[in-house]
């Protein structure tokens, strides 16, 4: 309950309405995070949390590639006149207080554990014991790993319900460019982990994080096909790259002068 405070989510609902209403009252133009924080009188963290949801719903749109300035969507600007109408829009397109409270009560009785955040999960020395504890509670488990610890995967007992391995590149050269590895033989270790998949008794999935103009290109199709055929996972998933958190510094990491959106694949690009 301390980790998932209901008040936080209800506050976020109100802050989203406040942000849209403030933008509506103050006409066209860009609003930065600091100005929103000062006008709505909440922390910058809360503003960012609400803005991200509004941006994902296309209620607001970024004015710059640094995602520091935002403006209200044109359709909302032209068709909505009051705070009450904004609340109706949020209720229909995003959520309602009742839905938030219902989801929160369900979250207090979890039935699934996704083991993926806070770094590489296979570094945790008691991963088998953790999976067993979840199983004892009749919970399903997913482990998402970068595949650089094949020996740890081999020693997993019990296995999770599903094992994800991230495939970051079609070959070692692109791997080094994308991941900037600080470990030796990273590409070799990833391939060792992929070779294990066919022998595991749990469901397996290879996930490709697609970065436009970097690890996705027609010339790489054969490389990816060979890797996937050899690993023989139950599922293969393509996930489009977007900017969040430290990914905002991609220009520095890649030593590139391209704007971040240069690396964004859209649905049509991935479909082709």
C-alpha positions in Angstrom: 0.0 0.0 0.0 2.9 2.3 0.6 4.4 1.5 -2.8 1.1 2.0 -4.6 -0.6 4.9 -2.7 -4.2 5.5 -4.0 -3.9 9.2 -3.3 -1.1 9.5 -5.8 -3.2 8.2 -8.7 -6.3 10.2 -7.8 -4.1 13.4 -7.6 -2.6 12.6 -11.0 -6.1 12.5 -12.4 -6.8 15.9 -11.0 -3.5 17.3 -12.2 -4.1 16.1 -15.8 -7.4 18.1 -15.8 -5.7 21.1 -14.2 -3.0 21.1 -16.9 -5.4 20.9 -19.8 -7.6 23.6 -18.3 -4.7 25.9 -17.7 -3.5 25.5 -21.3 -7.1 26.1 -22.5 -7.4 29.3 -20.5 -4.0 30.6 -21.6 -4.5 30.1 -25.3 -2.1 28.9 -27.9 1.6 28.7 -27.3 4.1 26.5 -25.6 4.1 25.7 -21.9 7.2 24.4 -20.2 7.4 22.1 -17.2 8.6 24.9 -14.9 5.8 27.2 -15.8 3.2 24.5 -15.3 4.7 23.6 -12.0 4.5 27.2 -10.8 1.0 27.8 -12.0 -0.6 24.6 -10.8 1.4 24.5 -7.6 2.6 20.9 -7.6 6.0 19.3 -7.9 7.8 19.0 -11.2 7.7 15.2 -10.8 3.9 15.3 -10.6 3.8 17.5 -13.7 6.0 15.2 -15.7 3.9 12.1 -14.6 0.7 13.8 -15.8 2.2 15.3 -19.0 3.5 11.9 -20.1 0.0 10.4 -19.9 -1.5 13.4 -21.8 1.2 13.2 -24.4 0.7 9.5 -25.0 -3.0 10.2 -25.5 -2.2 13.1 -27.9 -4.0 15.6 -25.7 -0.8 17.7 -25.7 2.0 17.7 -28.1 5.7 18.5 -27.6 7.0 21.8 -29.2 10.6 20.6 -29.3 12.7 17.5 -29.5 13.9 17.9 -25.9 10.3 17.3 -24.7 10.5 20.3 -22.4 7.7 22.5 -24.0 4.2 21.4 -24.7 1.0 22.8 -26.3 -2.6 21.8 -26.3 -3.9 19.7 -29.1 -5.6 21.8 -31.8 -8.9 19.9 -31.7 -9.2 20.3 -27.9 -8.3 24.0 -28.2 -11.1 24.5 -30.8 -13.9 22.3 -29.4 -13.7 22.5 -25.6 -14.7 25.5 -23.5 -14.8 24.4 -19.8 -13.1 22.4 -17.1 -16.2 20.1 -17.0 -15.8 19.2 -20.6 -12.1 18.4 -20.0 -13.1 16.1 -17.2 -15.6 14.3 -19.5 -12.8 13.9 -22.1 -10.4 12.4 -19.5 -13.1 10.1 -18.3 -14.0 8.8 -21.8 -10.5 8.5 -23.2 -8.3 7.8 -20.2 -9.9 6.9 -16.9 -12.2 7.9 -14.1 -11.8 8.0 -10.3 -13.9 4.9 -10.0 -11.7 3.0 -12.4 -8.6 4.1 -10.6 -10.0 2.9 -7.3 -11.0 -0.4 -8.8 -7.6 -1.0 -10.4 -5.9 -0.1 -7.2 -7.9 -2.6 -5.2 -7.0 -5.3 -7.7 -3.3 -4.4 -7.5 -3.4 -5.1 -3.8 -3.9 -8.8 -4.7 -1.3 -9.4 -7.5 -1.3 -12.6 -9.5 1.7 -11.9 -11.8 5.3 -10.7 -11.4 7.2 -9.1 -14.2 10.9 -9.2 -13.2 12.6 -6.7 -15.4 13.2 -3.3 -13.9 16.1 -1.9 -11.8 18.9 -3.2 -14.1 19.7 -6.7 -15.2 17.6 -9.1 -13.1 19.9 -12.1 -13.6 22.5 -10.3 -11.5 20.3 -11.0 -8.4 21.9 -13.9 -6.7 18.7 -15.4 -5.4 16.6 -15.3 -8.6 15.6 -19.0 -8.4 14.4 -18.5 -4.8 12.4 -15.4 -5.8 10.7 -17.3 -8.7 9.9 -20.2 -6.3 8.4 -17.8 -3.8 6.1 -16.4 -6.5 5.1 -19.9 -7.5 4.3 -20.7 -3.9 1.8 -17.8 -4.1 0.3 -19.1 -7.3 1.7 -16.2 -9.3 2.9 -16.3 -12.9 6.4 -14.8 -13.5 8.1 -13.2 -16.5 11.9 -12.5 -16.5 13.2 -10.0 -19.0 17.0 -10.3 -19.4 19.6 -8.8 -21.7 21.1 -12.3 -22.1 24.6 -11.5 -21.0 24.5 -14.0 -18.2 23.9 -17.4 -19.9 25.3 -19.4 -16.9 22.7 -17.8 -14.6 19.9 -18.6 -17.0 21.2 -22.2 -17.2 21.1 -22.5 -13.4 17.5 -21.2 -13.0 15.4 -23.6 -11.0 12.5 -23.3 -11.2 12.1 -21.6 -14.5 9.7 -18.6 -14.8 6.4 -18.8 -16.7 8.1 -17.0 -19.6 11.6 -15.9 -20.3 12.3 -12.8 -22.4 15.7 -12.2 -24.0 16.3 -8.8 -25.6 18.0 -8.9 -29.0 19.5 -5.5 -29.5 21.3 -5.9 -32.8 21.7 -8.2 -35.9 25.5 -8.5 -35.4 28.4 -7.7 -33.1 29.3 -4.4 -34.8 25.8 -2.9 -34.4 25.6 -4.4 -30.8 28.6 -2.4 -29.8 27.2 0.7 -31.3 23.8 0.4 -29.7 24.7 -1.0 -26.3 28.2 0.5 -25.7 28.9 -2.7 -23.6 31.2 -2.4 -20.5 31.6 -6.2 -20.4 33.8 -8.5 -22.4 32.3 -10.9 -25.0 28.8 -9.5 -24.6 27.6 -10.5 -28.0 29.0 -14.0 -27.6 27.2 -14.3 -24.3 23.9 -13.1 -25.7 24.1 -15.8 -28.4 24.9 -18.4 -25.8 21.7 -17.4 -24.0 19.7 -17.5 -27.2 20.9 -21.1 -27.9 19.5 -22.2 -24.5 16.0 -21.2 -25.3 15.1 -24.3 -27.3 16.1 -26.5 -24.4 14.0 -24.7 -21.7 10.7 -26.1 -20.6 9.1 -22.6 -20.1 7.7 -20.3 -22.8 10.4 -18.1 -24.4 10.4 -14.9 -26.3 12.9 -12.8 -28.2 12.3 -9.1 -28.0 13.8 -6.7 -30.6 13.9 -3.1 -29.6 13.7 -1.4 -33.0 15.7 1.8 -33.4 15.2 3.4 -36.8 18.3 4.0 -38.8 20.4 2.0 -36.3 19.5 -1.6 -35.8 16.6 -1.9 -38.3 17.4 -2.1 -42.0 16.5 -4.4 -44.9 20.1 -5.5 -45.0 19.8 -7.0 -41.5 16.7 -9.2 -42.1 18.8 -12.2 -42.9 20.9 -11.8 -39.8 17.8 -11.6 -37.6 16.1 -14.5 -39.4 19.1 -16.7 -38.8 19.4 -15.8 -35.1 15.7 -16.4 -34.5 15.6 -19.7 -36.4 18.5 -20.9 -34.4 17.1 -19.9 -31.0 13.6 -21.2 -31.9 11.6 -19.1 -29.3 7.9 -19.5 -28.8 7.4 -15.9 -29.6 9.2 -13.0 -31.4 8.3 -9.4 -30.5 9.3 -6.1 -32.1 9.1 -3.1 -29.8 9.6 0.4 -31.2 12.1 2.6 -29.5 10.8 5.8 -27.8 12.5 8.3 -25.5 12.1 8.0 -21.8 14.4 8.8 -18.9 18.1 8.6 -19.8 17.3 7.6 -23.4 16.8 11.4 -23.9 20.6 11.6 -24.1 20.9 9.3 -27.1 22.6 12.0 -29.2 25.5 12.0 -26.7 25.6 8.3 -26.3 25.8 7.7 -30.1 27.9 10.8 -30.7 25.3 11.8 -33.3 24.1 15.2 -34.5 20.7 13.7 -35.4 17.6 14.8 -33.5 16.2 12.0 -31.2 13.1 11.6 -33.4 15.4 10.4 -36.2 15.6 7.1 -34.4 11.8 6.7 -33.8 10.2 3.9 -35.9 6.4 4.3 -36.4 4.0 1.5 -37.0 4.1 1.9 -40.8 7.9 1.7 -40.8 7.9 -1.5 -38.7 5.1 -3.0 -40.8 7.2 -2.5 -44.0 
